[in-house]
């Protein structure tokens, strides 16, 4: 699952239906946030980050309407919602 599919964009580049309209942020914001995090992870020699707390999930996904969600972010590659 790549940035687009994990973060609320469908294969056509448009928003996915499962993400409420008010929860969507633009793709550029997503990519910048993940790129900055991954850069810091590499500098700190951290291979993987797991977010399960609501505040981080809101910041990195833009979604606010969820009950149970976590996200795995590798130092290289694409994030995954689990």
Secondary structure as the mmCIF struct_conf table of DSSP 4:
data_model
#
loop_
_struct_conf.conf_type_id
_struct_conf.id
_struct_conf.beg_label_comp_id
_struct_conf.beg_label_asym_id
_struct_conf.beg_label_seq_id
_struct_conf.end_label_comp_id
_struct_conf.end_label_asym_id
_struct_conf.end_label_seq_id
HELX_RH_AL_P HELX_RH_AL_P1 UNK A 3 UNK A 6
TURN_TY1_P TURN_TY1_P1 UNK A 7 UNK A 8
STRN STRN1 UNK A 9 UNK A 9
TURN_TY1_P TURN_TY1_P2 UNK A 11 UNK A 12
BEND BEND1 UNK A 13 UNK A 14
STRN STRN2 UNK A 15 UNK A 15
HELX_LH_PP_P HELX_LH_PP_P1 UNK A 16 UNK A 16
TURN_TY1_P TURN_TY1_P3 UNK A 17 UNK A 18
BEND BEND2 UNK A 19 UNK A 19
HELX_RH_3T_P HELX_RH_3T_P1 UNK A 21 UNK A 23
HELX_RH_AL_P HELX_RH_AL_P2 UNK A 27 UNK A 43
TURN_TY1_P TURN_TY1_P4 UNK A 44 UNK A 45
STRN STRN3 UNK A 48 UNK A 51
BEND BEND3 UNK A 53 UNK A 53
HELX_RH_AL_P HELX_RH_AL_P3 UNK A 54 UNK A 61
BEND BEND4 UNK A 67 UNK A 68
STRN STRN4 UNK A 71 UNK A 74
BEND BEND5 UNK A 75 UNK A 77
STRN STRN5 UNK A 80 UNK A 81
#
